[in-house]
Amino acid sequence: MREGEPRFEEQEEPQYKPQPPEEQERTQGLMRVVGSSPEKQQQIIEESKERFDKKVSKEEFTEELELTPDKLKIMDTVLSKMPEFIEQFGGKMPPITKDHILIMDYNKLDDKQKKLLEKTYTKGMYDSQSQKAIILFDSKNQNNEDFAGLLTHEIMHFCAFQSMTAKEVQDKPKFFGLLGGKDGETRMEITPRVLGLSLIHKNGKKLEEYYNEIDEAVTTILTDDFYTQYLRKIPEIEEDSFSRFTRPSAEKANLWSPMANYQDFKIDFSHILIDILQKNPQSFKTKEDVFNVFAKAYFTGKRLELAKAIEKTYGKGSFRELGKGKNKRKIKTKYD
């Protein structure tokens, strides 16, 4: 391991006592701050909580979608059922309300915005700085089923384990945020560290992300499972559900389907699950057993069990290597 590279085989352990402690009720998205002093960590936690509590200003967004009673019912179902769903993996849901969710109407965007979004396939995101879920909905080509999938996916990201790194700097931070700001004061550079399974490492002046593909695969599978358990049969979705291929714009509808862009990630992740299952028969009996280890790391930040399973399967140092993504890693599954 070269100096400065992230030590992924370790659990997400901060230098000081976690703030807030894990046994307490989760009060926001951010769960830990690593680095700096305990006092600065607490200050960052408190300022993050202020951002979490700040309501989305509806007047700022003229592109916001007007939600129908059906969509409001779907949103209520997702928010009310999510705590018991993630609890089975050790997860705790922040007190998310409708005020933490911004639904944008794709059809109200200008042509430049539409081209950018179609190029990047962006349909939604969780913004860990503002602690808000942002959904982009195309009401002409999507229905309640799509809305439920998009919303659940981003709320799942919101509920995942989240931590930040704080570092004292002399010059103006170029990354996530800062504390201080007056001349002569110590400034704090605050950067993302962990979001779910994604691990963010600062390398010089750029941020490198590991496990993003697997993180999205796990999020998508969790979304699928939640949809099957809680949403598939509710009237607001069952009455509005029909085949994409019967729609007037089937090609575009498929492009904008809730998780269409992560299918390749899911396939590769399935191959990884099979590898781990077959090479660790004493530890796992089914693919679901293996998946649960990933899901627990996703929600709790504790990756030691996951790292051991991966390194037993692919060899020493493979945990970090696997996180580079299918096209960059040296590791090959039996299906590659």
matplotlib code that plots the C-alpha trace (Angstrom):
import matplotlib.pyplot as plt

x = [0.0, 1.5, 1.6, -1.5, -3.8, -7.0, -6.9, -10.2, -9.8, -10.4, -13.8, -14.9, -13.3, -12.8, -9.8, -12.1, -15.3, -18.1, -20.5, -23.3, -22.8, -24.3, -26.6, -28.5, -31.3, -30.1, -30.9, -29.6, -27.9, -24.3, -23.2, -19.5, -16.7, -13.1, -10.1, -9.5, -10.3, -13.5, -14.6, -14.4, -16.0, -19.0, -19.2, -19.3, -22.0, -24.1, -23.8, -24.7, -27.8, -28.8, -28.6, -30.7, -33.3, -33.5, -36.6, -36.4, -37.5, -40.2, -40.2, -36.7, -37.6, -40.1, -39.4, -40.9, -43.5, -47.0, -47.6, -50.9, -52.6, -51.3, -47.7, -48.2, -49.5, -46.5, -44.2, -46.0, -45.6, -41.9, -41.1, -43.3, -42.1, -38.4, -37.4, -38.5, -37.0, -33.5, -33.5, -33.1, -29.6, -28.7, -29.7, -31.3, -33.4, -32.9, -36.1, -36.7, -39.9, -41.4, -39.4, -36.2, -37.4, -37.4, -39.3, -38.3, -40.5, -38.3, -40.8, -40.3, -36.5, -35.0, -33.3, -29.8, -30.7, -32.5, -29.5, -27.1, -29.3, -29.9, -26.1, -25.4, -28.6, -29.3, -32.7, -32.1, -29.5, -28.9, -27.0, -25.1, -24.1, -27.7, -29.0, -31.8, -33.1, -33.6, -35.8, -36.2, -39.5, -40.7, -44.5, -45.0, -43.1, -43.2, -45.9, -46.4, -44.4, -41.4, -41.9, -41.9, -38.7, -36.8, -38.0, -37.1, -33.7, -32.7, -34.2, -32.1, -29.0, -30.2, -30.5, -27.0, -24.0, -22.5, -19.2, -17.0, -13.3, -12.2, -8.7, -7.1, -5.9, -4.2, -5.4, -9.0, -10.6, -11.4, -13.8, -16.9, -17.1, -15.3, -15.5, -13.9, -13.2, -11.9, -8.3, -6.0, -8.5, -7.9, -10.0, -11.4, -11.6, -14.6, -14.8, -17.1, -15.5, -18.1, -21.6, -23.1, -20.4, -18.8, -15.4, -14.0, -10.3, -8.5, -5.5, -3.7, -6.2, -8.8, -11.2, -11.1, -14.2, -14.1, -17.0, -19.4, -20.6, -21.2, -22.9, -25.3, -25.9, -26.7, -28.9, -30.8, -31.3, -32.5, -34.9, -36.2, -36.8, -38.5, -40.7, -41.7, -42.5, -44.3, -45.2, -46.0, -49.6, -50.7, -53.6, -51.7, -49.2, -51.2, -53.8, -51.2, -48.8, -48.5, -45.8, -43.2, -43.3, -46.9, -46.2, -46.1, -42.4, -41.1, -37.5, -37.4, -39.4, -36.9, -34.1, -35.8, -36.8, -35.9, -32.7, -32.1, -28.6, -27.4, -28.3, -24.7, -23.6, -26.2, -25.0, -21.3, -22.3, -24.2, -21.1, -19.2, -21.8, -21.6, -17.8, -17.9, -20.6, -18.8, -15.4, -16.7, -19.2, -18.5, -19.6, -22.5, -25.3, -27.1, -26.4, -28.7, -26.4, -23.6, -25.7, -26.7, -23.0, -22.8, -26.1, -25.0, -21.8, -23.9, -26.1, -23.6, -20.2, -18.7, -16.8, -14.5, -16.7, -17.1, -13.4, -12.6, -15.0, -13.7, -10.0, -10.7, -12.3, -9.9, -6.7, -4.8, -5.3, -8.4, -10.8, -9.3, -8.8, -12.4, -13.6, -12.0, -14.9, -15.2, -13.3, -10.4, -9.8, -7.4, -9.7, -11.8, -14.8, -15.4, -17.8, -15.4]
y = [0.0, 3.4, 6.2, 8.3, 5.6, 4.9, 1.9, 0.4, -2.8, -1.0, -0.1, 3.5, 4.6, 8.3, 9.7, 10.8, 9.6, 9.5, 12.4, 11.7, 8.3, 5.4, 4.3, 7.6, 8.4, 9.6, 13.3, 14.0, 12.5, 13.1, 10.5, 11.1, 13.6, 12.4, 14.5, 17.8, 18.3, 17.0, 20.7, 21.3, 18.0, 18.9, 22.3, 20.7, 18.3, 21.2, 23.2, 20.2, 19.7, 23.4, 22.6, 19.5, 21.4, 24.2, 23.8, 23.9, 27.3, 26.4, 30.0, 29.5, 26.6, 27.5, 24.1, 22.3, 19.6, 20.0, 16.7, 14.9, 13.2, 9.9, 11.0, 12.5, 9.1, 7.3, 9.7, 9.1, 5.3, 5.5, 7.7, 5.7, 2.3, 3.0, 2.8, -0.8, -1.8, -0.5, -1.6, -5.3, -4.2, -2.2, 1.1, 4.1, 6.6, 10.3, 12.2, 12.9, 14.7, 16.1, 19.3, 17.3, 16.3, 18.5, 17.2, 19.0, 18.9, 17.8, 19.5, 22.9, 22.9, 24.8, 23.0, 23.5, 21.9, 19.0, 18.3, 18.3, 15.9, 13.5, 13.4, 12.5, 10.4, 12.3, 11.6, 12.3, 12.8, 13.0, 16.2, 15.4, 19.0, 20.4, 17.0, 17.1, 14.5, 15.9, 14.1, 14.9, 13.6, 13.6, 13.6, 13.0, 9.8, 8.5, 7.3, 6.7, 3.5, 5.4, 8.2, 5.6, 4.0, 7.3, 8.6, 5.3, 5.2, 8.7, 8.2, 5.0, 7.1, 9.6, 6.8, 5.3, 5.8, 9.2, 10.7, 13.7, 14.5, 17.8, 19.2, 22.4, 24.4, 27.8, 28.6, 28.8, 25.3, 24.1, 21.3, 20.8, 23.6, 25.4, 26.7, 30.0, 32.5, 35.5, 36.6, 34.8, 32.2, 28.5, 27.3, 23.8, 22.0, 19.6, 16.9, 13.8, 10.6, 7.9, 7.7, 4.2, 2.0, 4.9, 5.8, 9.3, 9.8, 13.1, 12.7, 16.0, 18.5, 16.0, 13.6, 9.9, 7.8, 4.0, 1.5, 3.9, 1.2, -1.3, 1.4, 2.1, -1.6, -2.2, 0.9, -0.4, -3.8, -2.3, -0.1, -3.1, -5.1, -2.1, -1.6, -5.3, -5.3, -2.0, -0.3, -2.7, -3.4, -0.1, 1.3, 4.5, 2.3, -0.8, 1.2, 3.3, 0.5, -0.6, -1.9, 0.7, -0.7, 0.3, 4.0, 6.5, 7.2, 3.8, 4.5, 7.6, 6.1, 3.3, 5.8, 7.5, 4.4, 4.6, 2.6, 1.7, 3.1, 0.8, -2.5, -3.2, -2.4, -4.9, -7.6, -7.2, -7.0, -10.3, -11.9, -10.7, -12.1, -15.5, -15.5, -14.7, -17.3, -20.1, -19.4, -19.1, -22.0, -22.1, -18.5, -18.1, -20.4, -18.1, -15.0, -13.1, -14.0, -12.3, -9.3, -8.7, -8.2, -5.4, -3.9, -3.8, -2.0, 0.4, 1.5, 1.2, 2.1, -1.0, -2.7, -5.2, -8.2, -7.2, -6.6, -10.0, -11.7, -9.9, -10.6, -14.3, -14.5, -12.4, -12.2, -9.7, -6.1, -6.9, -4.8, -1.6, -2.9, -4.1, -0.6, 0.9, -0.3, -3.0, -1.2, 0.0, -2.9, -5.8, -8.3, -10.5, -12.4, -15.9, -14.4, -11.7]
z = [0.0, -1.0, 1.4, 1.4, 0.0, 1.9, 4.3, 3.2, 5.1, 8.4, 9.8, 9.6, 12.8, 13.6, 15.5, 18.3, 19.8, 17.1, 17.1, 17.6, 19.3, 17.3, 20.2, 20.1, 17.8, 14.4, 14.0, 10.5, 7.5, 8.7, 11.4, 11.9, 11.4, 11.2, 11.9, 13.8, 17.4, 19.2, 19.5, 15.8, 15.1, 17.3, 15.6, 12.2, 13.4, 14.8, 11.6, 9.5, 11.7, 11.0, 7.2, 7.7, 9.6, 6.9, 4.8, 1.0, -0.2, -2.7, -4.1, -5.4, -7.7, -10.5, -12.0, -9.1, -9.9, -8.5, -6.6, -7.1, -4.2, -5.6, -5.4, -1.9, -0.8, -2.3, -0.6, 2.7, 2.3, 1.5, 4.5, 6.9, 5.9, 5.4, 9.1, 9.6, 6.2, 6.9, 10.5, 9.4, 8.1, 11.2, 9.7, 11.3, 9.3, 9.8, 10.6, 6.9, 5.9, 2.7, 3.4, 2.7, -0.8, -3.9, -6.9, -10.1, -13.3, -16.3, -18.7, -17.1, -17.7, -20.6, -23.6, -22.2, -18.9, -20.6, -22.8, -19.9, -17.9, -20.8, -21.4, -17.8, -17.3, -14.1, -12.7, -9.1, -6.4, -2.7, -1.8, 1.3, 1.9, 2.1, 3.1, 0.6, -1.9, -5.4, -7.9, -11.6, -12.9, -16.5, -16.2, -19.9, -20.0, -16.4, -14.1, -10.4, -10.6, -11.9, -9.3, -6.5, -7.8, -8.1, -4.7, -2.9, -4.5, -3.3, 0.2, 0.4, -0.3, 2.4, 5.0, 4.2, 6.5, 6.0, 7.3, 6.6, 6.9, 8.5, 8.1, 9.1, 6.1, 5.6, 2.1, 1.0, 0.7, -2.8, -1.8, 0.2, 2.8, 5.5, 9.0, 10.1, 7.3, 9.1, 8.5, 10.9, 11.8, 11.3, 8.4, 8.2, 4.9, 5.0, 2.4, 2.0, 3.4, 3.2, 1.7, 1.9, 0.4, -1.6, -0.2, -1.0, -0.8, -1.3, -3.6, -3.9, -5.3, -6.5, -4.8, -5.8, -5.3, -4.7, -4.6, -6.4, -8.8, -6.0, -3.9, -6.7, -7.3, -3.6, -3.5, -6.6, -5.1, -1.8, -3.8, -5.7, -2.4, -0.8, -3.8, -3.8, 0.0, 0.4, -2.8, -5.6, -4.5, -3.2, -5.3, -6.3, -8.2, -9.1, -11.0, -12.8, -13.7, -17.3, -19.6, -20.7, -24.2, -24.7, -24.1, -26.9, -26.3, -25.2, -26.0, -23.9, -21.2, -20.9, -20.7, -17.9, -16.0, -12.3, -12.3, -16.0, -15.9, -13.1, -14.7, -15.7, -12.2, -10.8, -13.2, -12.2, -8.5, -8.9, -10.3, -7.2, -4.9, -6.6, -6.3, -2.6, -2.0, -3.9, -2.3, 1.3, 1.7, 5.5, 5.9, 3.4, 2.3, -0.2, -2.3, 0.1, 3.0, 1.1, 0.1, 3.7, 4.6, 1.9, 3.1, 6.7, 5.7, 3.6, 6.5, 9.5, 8.0, 9.6, 6.7, 8.5, 7.9, 4.2, 3.7, 5.2, 2.8, -0.2, 0.6, 1.3, -2.1, -4.3, -2.2, 0.0, -1.0, -3.1, -1.0, -2.2, -5.8, -6.1, -5.3, -8.5, -10.7, -13.3, -16.1, -13.8, -11.4, -12.0, -10.3, -12.6, -11.6, -13.0, -15.5, -16.9]

ax = plt.figure().add_subplot(projection="3d")
ax.plot(x, y, z, "-o")
ax.set_aspect("equal")
plt.show()
